[in-house]
Amino acid sequence: MGKRSLWKGPFLSSKIVSDIKLNNSLKILKTTSRNTTILPFLIGKTIQLHNGKFFINIKITEDMIGHKLGEFVPTRLRHIYKKKK
């Protein structure tokens, strides 16, 4: 997978940044931006991330820094075979 160029820096959704600047006490952020990179100022926040159908809660921890938000929410359901009677 290709990296983003270093001079551009990590991608951050402008909506997430503006929501945190306006309300630093805001605990839950609701977003659809799956390509946002997790940075240290997001640690401890709960983010509701859209998977294409509904929003799923994610609690940001230190281990997630440097990853994208979309890596932690699957977009496809697992296929389950029906059991025969």
DSSP file (Angstrom, degrees, kcal/mol; ACC not computed):
  #  RESIDUE AA STRUCTURE BP1 BP2  ACC     N-H-->O    O-->H-N    N-H-->O    O-->H-N    TCO  KAPPA ALPHA  PHI   PSI    X-CA   Y-CA   Z-CA
    1    1 A M              0   0    0      0, 0.0     2,-0.1     0, 0.0     0, 0.0   0.000 360.0 360.0 360.0 134.2    0.0    0.0    0.0
    2    2 A G        -     0   0    0      1,-0.1     2,-0.2     0, 0.0     0, 0.0  -0.349 360.0-129.4 -72.9 150.1    1.4    3.4   -0.9
    3    3 A K        -     0   0    0     -2,-0.1     2,-0.3     1,-0.0    -1,-0.1  -0.595  21.7-108.8 -93.3 158.1    2.3    6.0    1.6
    4    4 A R        -     0   0    0     -2,-0.2     5,-0.1     1,-0.1    -1,-0.0  -0.654  50.1 -93.2 -79.6 143.9    1.2    9.6    1.6
    5    5 A S    >>  -     0   0    0     -2,-0.3     4,-1.2     1,-0.1     3,-0.8  -0.265  28.8-126.8 -63.2 146.6    4.1   12.0    0.8
    6    6 A L  T 34 S+     0   0    0      1,-0.2    -1,-0.1     2,-0.2     3,-0.1   0.827 105.1  59.9 -65.8 -34.0    5.9   13.3    3.9
    7    7 A W  T 34 S+     0   0    0      1,-0.2    -1,-0.2     2,-0.1    -2,-0.1   0.771 105.0  50.6 -69.5 -22.4    5.6   17.0    2.9
    8    8 A K  T <4 S-     0   0    0     -3,-0.8    -1,-0.2     1,-0.1    -2,-0.2   0.820  99.3-152.1 -80.2 -31.8    1.8   16.7    3.0
    9    9 A G     <  -     0   0    0     -4,-1.2    -1,-0.1    -3,-0.1    -2,-0.1  -0.203  39.7 -31.4  83.0 177.9    1.7   15.1    6.4
   10   10 A P  S    S-     0   0    0      0, 0.0     2,-0.4     0, 0.0    26,-0.1  -0.363  70.0-106.9 -70.6 149.0   -1.1   12.7    7.7
   11   11 A F        +     0   0    0     24,-0.2    26,-2.9    -2,-0.1     2,-0.4  -0.612  39.6 179.2 -79.4 131.2   -4.6   13.2    6.4
   12   12 A L        -     0   0    0     -2,-0.4     2,-0.3    24,-0.2    24,-0.1  -0.999  31.3-119.4-130.1 134.6   -7.1   14.7    8.8
   13   13 A S     >  -     0   0    0     -2,-0.4     4,-1.8     1,-0.2     3,-0.3  -0.559  18.1-139.7 -69.4 131.9  -10.7   15.4    8.1
   14   14 A S  H  > S+     0   0    0     -2,-0.3     4,-2.4     1,-0.2     5,-0.2   0.809 101.2  59.3 -65.0 -28.6  -11.3   19.1    8.6
   15   15 A K  H  > S+     0   0    0      2,-0.2     4,-2.3     1,-0.2    -1,-0.2   0.901 105.1  48.0 -66.5 -41.1  -14.6   18.4   10.2
   16   16 A I  H  > S+     0   0    0     -3,-0.3     4,-1.9     2,-0.2    -2,-0.2   0.922 113.2  47.9 -65.5 -43.9  -13.0   16.3   13.0
   17   17 A V  H  X S+     0   0    0     -4,-1.8     4,-2.2     1,-0.2    -2,-0.2   0.922 113.5  46.8 -63.7 -44.6  -10.4   19.0   13.6
   18   18 A S  H  X S+     0   0    0     -4,-2.4     4,-2.3     1,-0.2     5,-0.2   0.877 110.3  53.0 -68.0 -36.7  -13.0   21.8   13.8
   19   19 A D  H  X S+     0   0    0     -4,-2.3     4,-2.3     1,-0.2    -1,-0.2   0.895 111.5  46.1 -64.2 -39.2  -15.3   19.8   16.1
   20   20 A I  H  < S+     0   0    0     -4,-1.9    -2,-0.2     2,-0.2    -1,-0.2   0.884 112.5  50.1 -71.6 -38.2  -12.4   19.3   18.5
   21   21 A K  H  < S+     0   0    0     -4,-2.2     3,-0.4    -5,-0.2    -2,-0.2   0.899 116.0  42.2 -66.4 -39.7  -11.3   22.9   18.4
   22   22 A L  H  < S+     0   0    0     -4,-2.3     2,-0.5     1,-0.3    -2,-0.2   0.922 131.4  21.6 -72.2 -44.4  -14.9   24.2   19.0
   23   23 A N    ><  +     0   0    0     -4,-2.3     3,-1.3    -5,-0.2    -1,-0.3  -0.801  61.1 169.7-128.0  87.9  -15.7   21.6   21.7
   24   24 A N  T 3  S+     0   0    0     -2,-0.5    -1,-0.1    -3,-0.4    -3,-0.1   0.764  83.1  57.8 -70.1 -23.1  -12.6   20.1   23.4
   25   25 A S  T 3  S+     0   0    0     -3,-0.1     2,-0.3    -5,-0.0    -1,-0.3   0.491  77.0 122.6 -83.6  -2.2  -14.9   18.5   26.0
   26   26 A L    <   -     0   0    0     -3,-1.3     3,-0.1    -7,-0.2    -3,-0.1  -0.450  40.5-174.4 -64.2 121.1  -16.8   16.7   23.3
   27   27 A K        +     0   0    0     -2,-0.3    19,-2.4     1,-0.2     2,-0.5   0.865  65.6  46.7 -86.9 -39.5  -16.6   13.0   24.0
   28   28 A I  E     -a   46   0A   0     17,-0.2     2,-0.4    19,-0.1    19,-0.2  -0.919  63.0-169.4-114.7 124.7  -18.2   11.5   21.0
   29   29 A L  E     -a   47   0A   0     17,-2.1    19,-3.8    -2,-0.5     2,-0.5  -0.917  10.6-151.4-108.1 135.9  -17.4   12.5   17.4
   30   30 A K  E     +a   48   0A   0     -2,-0.4     2,-0.3    17,-0.2    19,-0.2  -0.934  31.0 151.4-110.1 122.7  -19.6   11.3   14.6
   31   31 A T  E     -a   49   0A   0     17,-2.8    19,-1.5    -2,-0.5    -2,-0.0  -0.961  45.5-157.0-147.9 161.6  -17.9   11.0   11.2
   32   32 A T        +     0   0    0     -2,-0.3     2,-1.3    17,-0.2     3,-0.1   0.316  62.7 115.1-115.4   1.7  -17.9    9.1    7.9
   33   33 A S    >   +     0   0    0      1,-0.2     3,-0.8     2,-0.1    36,-0.2  -0.603  32.4 169.2 -80.6  93.7  -14.2    9.9    7.1
   34   34 A R  T 3  S+     0   0    0     -2,-1.3    36,-2.6     1,-0.2    37,-0.2   0.643  70.7  63.0 -79.5 -15.3  -12.6    6.4    7.1
   35   35 A N  T 3  S+     0   0    0     34,-0.2     2,-0.3    33,-0.1    -1,-0.2   0.306  72.6 120.1 -95.9  10.1   -9.3    7.7    5.7
   36   36 A T    <   -     0   0    0     -3,-0.8    33,-1.9   -26,-0.1     2,-0.3  -0.583  63.8-127.2 -74.4 133.1   -8.5   10.0    8.6
   37   37 A T  B     -C   68   0B   0    -26,-2.9     2,-0.5    -2,-0.3    31,-0.2  -0.624  21.1-119.6 -81.2 138.5   -5.2    9.1   10.3
   38   38 A I        -     0   0    0     29,-2.8    28,-2.6    26,-0.3    29,-0.1  -0.683  36.1-175.3 -82.1 124.0   -5.3    8.6   14.1
   39   39 A L    >   -     0   0    0     -2,-0.5     3,-2.1    26,-0.2     4,-0.2  -0.740  39.6 -98.0-116.5 164.8   -3.1   11.1   15.8
   40   40 A P  G >  S+     0   0    0      0, 0.0     3,-1.4     0, 0.0    25,-0.0   0.740 115.4  66.2 -59.2 -26.0   -2.2   11.5   19.6
   41   41 A F  G 3  S+     0   0    0      1,-0.2    -3,-0.0     3,-0.0     0, 0.0   0.620  95.2  60.5 -73.1  -7.9   -4.7   14.3   20.3
   42   42 A L  G X  S+     0   0    0     -3,-2.1     3,-2.0    19,-0.1    18,-0.3   0.497  74.6 123.1 -92.1  -5.2   -7.5   11.8   19.6
   43   43 A I  T <  S+     0   0    0     -3,-1.4    18,-0.2     1,-0.3     3,-0.1  -0.342  77.5  17.9 -61.9 133.4   -6.5    9.4   22.4
   44   44 A G  T 3  S+     0   0    0     16,-2.1    -1,-0.3     1,-0.3     2,-0.2   0.267  98.0 120.1  90.6 -10.6   -9.4    8.8   24.8
   45   45 A K    <   -     0   0    0     -3,-2.0    15,-2.5    14,-0.0     2,-0.5  -0.527  58.6-135.6 -84.3 153.2  -12.1   10.0   22.4
   46   46 A T  E     -aB  28  59A   0    -19,-2.4   -17,-2.1    13,-0.2     2,-0.5  -0.947  21.9-165.7-107.2 128.3  -15.0    7.9   21.3
   47   47 A I  E     -aB  29  58A   0     11,-2.9    11,-2.2    -2,-0.5     2,-0.8  -0.951  15.9-146.3-118.3 131.7  -15.7    8.2   17.6
   48   48 A Q  E     -aB  30  57A   0    -19,-3.8   -17,-2.8    -2,-0.5     2,-0.4  -0.875  25.7-167.6 -94.3 113.1  -18.8    7.0   15.8
   49   49 A L  E     -aB  31  56A   0      7,-2.8     7,-2.5    -2,-0.8     2,-0.3  -0.868  17.7-127.3-109.9 134.4  -17.7    5.8   12.4
   50   50 A H  E     - B   0  55A   0    -19,-1.5     5,-0.2    -2,-0.4    23,-0.1  -0.617  17.3-172.0 -81.6 131.5  -20.0    5.0    9.5
   51   51 A N        -     0   0    0      3,-2.1    -1,-0.1    -2,-0.3     4,-0.1   0.298  62.4 -85.5-104.7   8.5  -19.5    1.6    7.9
   52   52 A G  S    S+     0   0    0      2,-0.2     3,-0.1    24,-0.0    -2,-0.1   0.118 123.8  39.8 110.0 -19.5  -21.9    2.2    5.1
   53   53 A K  S    S-     0   0    0      1,-0.5     2,-0.3     0, 0.0    -3,-0.1   0.647 122.4  -9.7-125.7 -46.9  -25.1    1.2    6.9
   54   54 A F  S    S-     0   0    0     -5,-0.1    -3,-2.1     0, 0.0    -1,-0.5  -0.925  74.4 -87.0-149.4 173.7  -24.9    2.5   10.4
   55   55 A F  E     -B   50   0A   0     -2,-0.3     2,-0.4    -5,-0.2    -5,-0.2  -0.687  34.1-162.0 -91.7 138.3  -22.5    4.1   12.9
   56   56 A I  E     -B   49   0A   0     -7,-2.5    -7,-2.8    -2,-0.3     2,-0.2  -0.966  19.9-121.3-121.6 134.6  -20.2    2.0   15.1
   57   57 A N  E     -B   48   0A   0     -2,-0.4     2,-0.4    -9,-0.2    -9,-0.2  -0.546  27.3-173.7 -77.5 136.6  -18.5    3.3   18.3
   58   58 A I  E     -B   47   0A   0    -11,-2.2   -11,-2.9    -2,-0.2     2,-0.6  -0.999  15.0-150.1-129.3 129.3  -14.7    3.2   18.4
   59   59 A K  E     -B   46   0A   0     -2,-0.4     2,-0.4   -13,-0.2   -13,-0.2  -0.898  23.4-133.0 -97.2 120.8  -12.7    4.0   21.6
   60   60 A I        +     0   0    0    -15,-2.5   -16,-2.1    -2,-0.6     2,-0.2  -0.600  30.0 178.3 -80.5 127.6   -9.3    5.4   20.5
   61   61 A T    >   -     0   0    0     -2,-0.4     3,-1.2   -18,-0.2     4,-0.2  -0.705  44.2 -99.4-120.3 174.2   -6.3    4.0   22.3
   62   62 A E  G >  S+     0   0    0      1,-0.3     3,-1.3    -2,-0.2   -19,-0.0   0.804 117.2  63.8 -65.3 -30.1   -2.5    4.5   22.1
   63   63 A D  G 3  S+     0   0    0      1,-0.2    -1,-0.3     3,-0.0    -3,-0.0   0.701  95.2  61.1 -68.2 -18.4   -2.0    1.4   20.0
   64   64 A M  G X  S+     0   0    0     -3,-1.2     3,-2.0     2,-0.1   -26,-0.3   0.528  72.5 123.5 -87.5  -7.0   -4.1    2.9   17.2
   65   65 A I  T <  S+     0   0    0     -3,-1.3   -26,-0.2     1,-0.3     3,-0.1  -0.321  76.5  20.3 -61.8 132.7   -1.9    5.9   16.5
   66   66 A G  T 3  S+     0   0    0    -28,-2.6    -1,-0.3     1,-0.4     2,-0.1   0.214 103.0 104.8  94.4 -13.8   -0.7    6.0   12.9
   67   67 A H  S <  S-     0   0    0     -3,-2.0   -29,-2.8   -29,-0.1    -1,-0.4  -0.474  74.5-106.4 -91.9 168.3   -3.5    3.8   11.6
   68   68 A K  B >   -C   37   0B   0    -31,-0.2     3,-1.1    -2,-0.1     4,-0.3  -0.641  21.5-123.4 -91.5 153.3   -6.6    4.9    9.6
   69   69 A L  G >  S+     0   0    0    -33,-1.9     3,-1.5     1,-0.2     4,-0.2   0.858 108.0  63.8 -62.8 -35.3  -10.0    5.0   11.2
   70   70 A G  G >  S+     0   0    0    -36,-2.6     3,-0.8     1,-0.3    -1,-0.2   0.656  86.7  72.0 -66.6 -16.3  -11.5    2.6    8.6
   71   71 A E  G <  S+     0   0    0     -3,-1.1    -1,-0.3   -37,-0.2    -2,-0.2   0.714  96.6  50.7 -70.7 -19.1   -9.2   -0.2    9.7
   72   72 A F  G <  S+     0   0    0     -3,-1.5    -1,-0.2    -4,-0.3    -2,-0.2   0.414 102.6  61.5-103.3   0.7  -11.2   -0.8   12.8
   73   73 A V  S <  S-     0   0    0     -3,-0.8    -1,-0.2    -4,-0.2     2,-0.1  -0.947  76.4-140.9-129.7 111.7  -14.7   -1.0   11.4
   74   74 A P        -     0   0    0      0, 0.0    -3,-0.1     0, 0.0    -2,-0.0  -0.423   6.5-161.2 -70.3 145.3  -15.5   -3.7    8.9
   75   75 A T  S    S+     0   0    0     -2,-0.1     2,-0.4    -5,-0.1   -24,-0.0   0.567  70.0  63.5-101.2 -12.0  -17.7   -2.8    6.0
   76   76 A R  S    S-     0   0    0    -24,-0.0     2,-0.2     0, 0.0    -1,-0.0  -0.909  77.5-127.4-118.7 142.5  -18.9   -6.3    5.0
   77   77 A L        -     0   0    0     -2,-0.4     2,-0.2     1,-0.1    -2,-0.1  -0.547  31.8-105.9 -82.4 149.8  -20.9   -8.8    7.0
   78   78 A R        -     0   0    0     -2,-0.2     2,-0.4     1,-0.1    -1,-0.1  -0.531  33.7-119.0 -73.5 140.9  -19.6  -12.3    7.5
   79   79 A H        -     0   0    0     -2,-0.2     2,-0.5     2,-0.0    -1,-0.1  -0.686  32.0-171.9 -82.4 129.0  -21.4  -14.9    5.4
   80   80 A I        -     0   0    0     -2,-0.4     2,-0.2     0, 0.0    -2,-0.0  -0.986  17.3-134.7-125.1 127.0  -23.1  -17.5    7.6
   81   81 A Y        -     0   0    0     -2,-0.5     2,-0.3     1,-0.1    -2,-0.0  -0.550  26.2-114.9 -76.8 142.9  -24.7  -20.7    6.1
   82   82 A K        -     0   0    0     -2,-0.2     2,-0.3     1,-0.1    -1,-0.1  -0.576  29.5-120.2 -76.9 140.5  -28.1  -21.6    7.4
   83   83 A K        -     0   0    0     -2,-0.3     2,-0.2     1,-0.0    -1,-0.1  -0.612  23.2-126.4 -81.7 138.7  -28.3  -24.8    9.3
   84   84 A K              0   0    0     -2,-0.3    -1,-0.0     1,-0.1     0, 0.0  -0.576 360.0 360.0 -81.4 148.7  -30.6  -27.5    7.9
   85   85 A K              0   0    0     -2,-0.2    -1,-0.1     0, 0.0    -2,-0.0   0.454 360.0 360.0 -82.1 360.0  -33.2  -29.0   10.3
